[in-house]
Amino acid sequence: MTTRVIEGYYQKLLKYEAVDPKFGTRKNEYVSTSTIRDIHKTLRSAFEQAIKWELMEKNPCTHATVPKHTPQKREIWTAETLFHALEVCDDPKLRLCINLSFSCSLRLGELLGLTWDCVDISPESIAAGRASLYIDKELQRVNVSALDTLDDIEVIRRFPSRTSLCTTVQILKKPKTESSIRTVFLPRTVAEMLVAYKADQDNIKEALGDEYTDYNLVVAGPLGLPTEHTTVNAALNRLIKKNNLPKVVFHSFRHSSITYKLKLNGGDIKAVQGDSGHAQASMVTEQYAHILDDDRRINAQHFDNFFYQHKGAEPEIQHDDEPNVECGTGAVDAKAAAALTKLLSDPSMAALIKNLAKSL
C-alpha cells in the first residue's frame, strides 16, 4: 500500500455516487469531499495502529493529498427569528432543547445525555447567579458490534434496545476530548425553565409509577428512555414547516450561541471556549472570527470621524476620574453607557436585547 494508491482511491471516490447511510439508496450526487476527508482520517488512524502492531513500516496516508474541501456556511437564525420561534413552539421538550443549546452552547448529544445530578438549579444557586450544568457525557447511537471496540471506561451506560432485531443501541459515553468536559453557567431565565420542567417531569413519573423507567435523564422520552436525535430533529423540522421559518439544523443553535456570546463579550475567545468545549481557541477563531466584522466596520467609521473628518484633531475622551453622566433618575456610569451604545449600534444585538427585555 503506497501513498500513490491512496491518492488514486480518493480520486475514484469523487466519481462514485453517494449512498444514503440510513436507507442504502443512491442520493443522485457524488461522494462529497467532506466524506472523503472523514475516510482519510479513518484510514490514517487504522494504518497508525498497524504500524504500532509492526504490520507496516510507514503510513501511506501521512503524505497523501486529500481533495480540497470548502465548508458550507451554516445558516443561523437572527435573535428576532429565534425568539419568535420559541413563542410559537408548542412542544415543551423542543422549547427546552432550543433554550439549552442556545444559552449553553451545547451539542445535541451533550444535551440528550444530560442527567439531573449534573444540573444545579437550587434556589440558592439561582439567587446567587451560580446555576449551572456539568457536561461530562453524551448520548450516542452505535452499532452493537462496535461496542466491542470501545473501552469499558468510555461507556457509562448501555440502554436497552426496543426490539431484539435492533443492530444499534443507545449509550451514554464520555466525550471525545477532555475539553468537552466542562461547567456551563445558566442564565437565570433558563434555570427557572428547568425548575418548572423538572416539576412537570416529576409529576409524570408519579402518575406512571412502575411504567416509567427512571434513568435520571433531563430530556427523557415518555417512559424514561433517552430521546433520539432524530426525534428532536423531526420536531424542529415540523416547527420550521408549520411557521414558515428559515431552514436551519439543530446544531445551528450552538453556532448562534457562540456567535452572540462573542458579540456580547467583545470577542473574548477563551471565555467562549470554556462554554463551547472546543479543544483549542483556534477552533473558535477559525469558525467565528467573521462575526466581529460589524465591530471592525464600526471602528473604521469611528476612526474616520475622529481623525479624517476632524483633520487630525484629538477626539474627546471621557476619563475614569471625570464625573458620571446624569441621566433621569440618577447617575449612570459613563463606561456602561458607552458599552450599551456600542451594543445597540449592532442591529442583531439590538434585536437580542429587545427580545430579552420582553421575556423579563
C-alpha positions in Angstrom: 0.0 0.0 0.0 1.5 3.3 -1.1 0.6 7.0 -1.0 0.0 7.0 -4.7 -2.5 4.2 -4.4 -4.3 6.1 -1.6 -4.5 9.3 -3.6 -5.9 7.3 -6.6 -8.5 5.8 -4.4 -9.6 9.3 -3.3 -9.9 10.5 -6.9 -12.0 7.5 -7.8 -14.4 8.2 -4.9 -15.1 11.6 -6.4 -16.8 9.8 -9.3 -18.8 7.4 -7.2 -22.5 8.1 -6.4 -23.2 8.7 -2.7 -25.5 6.4 -0.8 -27.9 7.4 2.0 -26.5 5.7 5.1 -29.9 5.3 6.6 -31.8 3.8 3.7 -29.0 2.5 1.5 -30.4 4.3 -1.5 -28.5 6.4 -4.0 -28.6 10.2 -3.4 -28.2 11.3 -7.1 -25.0 13.1 -6.1 -21.3 12.1 -5.9 -19.3 11.3 -2.7 -18.5 14.7 -1.1 -15.1 15.9 -0.3 -16.2 16.1 3.3 -16.9 12.4 3.3 -13.5 11.7 1.7 -11.8 13.7 4.3 -13.5 11.6 7.0 -12.4 8.4 5.2 -8.9 9.8 5.1 -8.9 10.3 8.9 -10.2 6.8 9.5 -7.6 5.2 7.2 -4.8 7.2 8.7 -5.7 6.1 12.2 -6.0 2.5 11.1 -2.6 2.5 9.4 -1.1 4.1 12.5 -2.4 1.2 14.6 -0.9 -1.2 12.0 2.5 0.4 12.5 2.2 0.0 16.3 1.5 -3.7 15.8 4.5 -3.9 13.4 2.3 -4.9 10.5 3.5 -1.9 8.4 6.6 0.2 8.4 5.1 3.6 7.3 1.7 5.2 7.0 0.7 5.7 3.3 -1.8 8.4 4.4 0.7 10.7 6.1 1.7 12.5 2.9 -1.4 11.7 0.8 -3.1 14.7 -0.9 -6.8 14.9 0.1 -9.3 16.6 -2.3 -9.8 20.2 -1.2 -12.9 20.8 0.9 -14.7 24.1 1.2 -17.0 24.0 4.2 -20.5 25.2 3.6 -21.6 28.2 5.6 -24.1 27.1 8.3 -27.3 29.2 8.4 -28.3 30.6 11.8 -31.4 32.4 12.9 -31.3 36.1 13.9 -32.2 36.8 17.5 -35.6 38.1 16.4 -36.4 34.9 14.5 -35.2 32.7 17.4 -37.5 34.4 19.9 -40.4 34.2 17.5 -39.8 30.5 17.0 -39.8 30.0 20.8 -43.0 31.9 21.1 -44.9 29.8 18.6 -43.3 26.5 19.7 -46.0 24.4 21.3 -43.6 21.4 22.1 -42.2 21.9 25.7 -39.4 19.5 25.2 -38.2 21.1 21.9 -38.5 24.6 23.5 -36.3 23.5 26.4 -33.8 21.9 24.0 -33.5 25.0 21.9 -33.1 27.2 25.0 -30.4 25.0 26.5 -28.5 24.7 23.2 -28.7 28.4 22.6 -27.9 29.6 26.1 -25.2 26.9 27.0 -23.6 26.2 23.6 -24.5 22.5 23.8 -24.1 19.9 21.2 -27.3 17.8 20.7 -25.6 14.6 22.1 -24.5 16.5 25.2 -28.0 17.9 25.7 -29.7 14.5 25.4 -27.1 12.9 27.7 -27.6 15.4 30.4 -28.7 14.0 33.8 -30.3 15.8 36.7 -27.3 15.0 39.0 -25.3 17.3 36.8 -27.8 20.2 37.0 -27.5 22.7 39.8 -30.8 24.7 39.9 -31.2 25.0 43.7 -32.9 28.3 44.8 -29.7 29.4 46.5 -27.6 28.9 43.3 -30.2 30.7 41.1 -30.3 33.6 43.5 -26.5 33.8 43.6 -26.2 33.5 39.8 -24.4 30.2 40.1 -27.0 27.9 38.5 -25.0 25.6 36.2 -24.7 22.4 34.1 -21.8 20.0 34.3 -21.2 18.4 30.9 -19.3 15.1 31.3 -21.1 12.7 28.9 -23.0 12.4 25.7 -25.7 10.3 24.2 -24.8 8.3 21.1 -26.3 5.5 19.0 -23.7 3.0 18.0 -23.6 -0.3 16.1 -23.8 -3.2 18.6 -20.7 -4.8 17.0 -18.8 -1.5 17.5 -19.3 -1.7 21.3 -16.6 -4.3 21.5 -14.1 -1.7 20.2 -14.9 0.8 22.9 -13.2 0.6 26.2 -15.4 -0.1 29.2 -14.2 3.1 30.8 -15.7 5.1 27.9 -19.2 3.6 28.1 -21.1 4.9 31.1 -24.4 3.2 30.4 -26.0 1.0 27.7 -29.7 1.5 27.3 -32.0 -1.5 26.4 -33.0 -2.0 22.8 -36.7 -1.6 21.9 -36.7 -4.9 19.9 -34.4 -7.9 19.6 -33.8 -7.1 15.9 -32.0 -3.8 16.6 -28.5 -3.8 15.3 -27.7 -0.4 17.0 -28.0 0.7 20.6 -28.0 3.9 22.5 -25.2 4.5 25.0 -24.1 7.2 27.4 -20.3 7.7 26.9 -17.5 10.0 27.8 -16.9 12.9 25.4 -14.1 12.5 22.8 -11.9 15.2 24.3 -11.2 16.3 27.9 -12.0 19.9 26.9 -15.6 18.8 26.3 -15.9 18.1 30.0 -16.9 21.5 31.4 -19.2 23.5 33.7 -21.6 26.0 31.9 -23.4 28.6 33.9 -27.1 29.0 33.2 -28.9 32.3 32.6 -31.5 32.8 35.3 -34.4 32.6 32.9 -33.3 29.2 31.6 -32.6 27.9 35.1 -36.1 28.8 36.1 -37.4 27.0 32.9 -35.5 23.9 34.1 -37.1 24.1 37.6 -40.6 24.1 36.0 -39.7 21.4 33.5 -38.4 19.1 36.3 -41.6 19.6 38.4 -43.7 18.5 35.3 -41.4 15.5 34.8 -41.7 14.5 38.5 -45.5 14.6 38.2 -45.3 12.3 35.1 -43.1 9.9 37.0 -45.5 9.7 39.9 -48.5 9.3 37.6 -46.9 6.4 35.6 -45.3 4.7 38.5 -43.6 1.4 37.5 -44.3 2.1 33.9 -41.6 4.8 34.0 -38.0 3.7 33.9 -36.0 6.5 35.6 -32.5 7.0 34.1 -32.4 10.5 35.6 -32.3 12.0 32.2 -33.3 15.6 31.8 -34.6 15.2 28.2 -36.2 11.8 28.7 -38.7 10.1 26.5 -42.4 9.4 27.6 -41.4 6.4 29.6 -37.9 7.5 30.7 -35.8 6.1 27.9 -33.4 8.5 26.1 -34.8 10.8 23.4 -33.5 10.0 19.9 -31.5 12.6 18.0 -34.0 12.0 15.1 -36.9 12.9 17.4 -35.6 16.3 18.2 -34.6 17.0 14.6 -38.0 15.9 13.3 -39.7 18.2 15.9 -37.6 21.1 14.8 -38.4 20.5 11.1 -42.1 20.4 12.0 -41.8 23.8 13.8 -40.0 25.3 10.8 -42.5 24.0 8.3 -45.6 24.9 10.3 -44.5 28.5 10.9 -42.6 29.1 7.6 -39.3 29.7 9.4 -35.9 29.8 7.7 -34.4 26.3 7.4 -31.8 25.5 10.0 -30.4 22.4 11.6 -30.4 21.9 15.4 -26.6 22.4 15.6 -27.3 26.0 14.3 -28.4 26.9 17.8 -24.9 26.1 19.2 -23.5 28.3 16.4 -25.9 31.1 17.3 -24.9 30.8 20.9 -21.2 31.2 20.3 -21.8 34.0 17.8 -23.8 36.1 20.3 -21.5 35.4 23.2 -18.6 36.6 21.2 -20.5 39.8 20.3 -21.6 40.4 23.9 -18.2 40.0 25.4 -16.3 41.9 22.7 -14.6 38.8 21.3 -13.3 37.1 24.4 -12.3 33.8 22.7 -11.2 32.0 25.9 -14.4 32.7 27.8 -16.5 31.4 24.9 -14.2 28.4 24.5 -14.9 27.5 28.1 -18.6 27.3 27.3 -18.4 25.6 23.9 -15.9 22.9 24.9 -13.7 23.4 21.8 -10.3 21.8 22.3 -8.4 24.8 21.0 -9.1 28.5 20.9 -8.1 28.5 17.2 -11.2 26.3 16.5 -13.4 29.2 17.7 -11.5 31.9 15.8 -11.5 29.9 12.6 -15.2 29.4 12.6 -16.5 32.6 14.2 -14.0 35.4 13.6 -16.2 36.7 10.8 -18.9 37.7 13.2 -16.7 40.5 14.6 -16.7 42.2 11.1 -19.5 44.5 12.2 -17.5 45.8 15.1 -14.5 46.3 12.9 -16.6 48.2 10.4 -17.9 50.5 13.2 -14.3 51.0 14.4 -13.4 52.1 10.9 -16.3 54.6 10.9 -15.2 56.0 14.3 -11.6 56.3 13.1 -12.7 58.2 10.0 -14.9 60.5 12.1 -12.3 61.3 14.8 -9.3 61.7 12.6 -10.1 62.3 9.0 -13.3 64.3 9.4 -11.8 66.4 12.2 -8.5 67.0 10.3 -6.4 65.2 12.9 -7.9 66.8 15.9 -7.8 64.7 19.0 -11.1 63.0 19.9 -12.6 63.9 23.3 -12.0 61.0 25.7 -14.0 60.5 28.9 -11.6 59.8 31.7 -12.4 57.4 34.6 -12.0 60.2 37.2 -14.5 62.5 35.4 -18.0 62.7 37.0 -20.7 60.3 35.9 -23.2 61.4 33.3 -26.5 62.4 34.9 -29.5 60.7 33.3 -33.1 61.0 34.5 -33.4 59.1 37.8 -29.7 59.3 38.8 -26.1 58.9 37.9 -25.3 56.4 35.1 -21.8 55.0 34.8 -20.2 56.5 31.6 -18.4 53.3 30.7 -21.6 51.3 31.0 -23.5 53.8 28.9 -20.8 53.7 26.2 -20.9 49.8 26.2 -24.7 49.9 25.8 -24.4 52.3 22.9 -21.9 50.1 21.2 -24.2 47.0 21.6 -27.2 48.9 20.3 -25.3 50.1 17.3 -25.3 46.5 16.1 -28.8 45.7 14.7 -28.6 42.0 15.6 -27.6 42.8 19.2 -30.3 45.5 19.5 -32.9 42.8 18.5 -31.5 40.4 21.0 -31.6 42.9 23.9 -35.1 43.9 22.9 -36.4 40.4 22.9 -34.6 39.6 26.2 -36.2 42.6 27.8 -39.7 41.3 26.6 -39.1 38.0 28.3 -38.2 39.5 31.7 
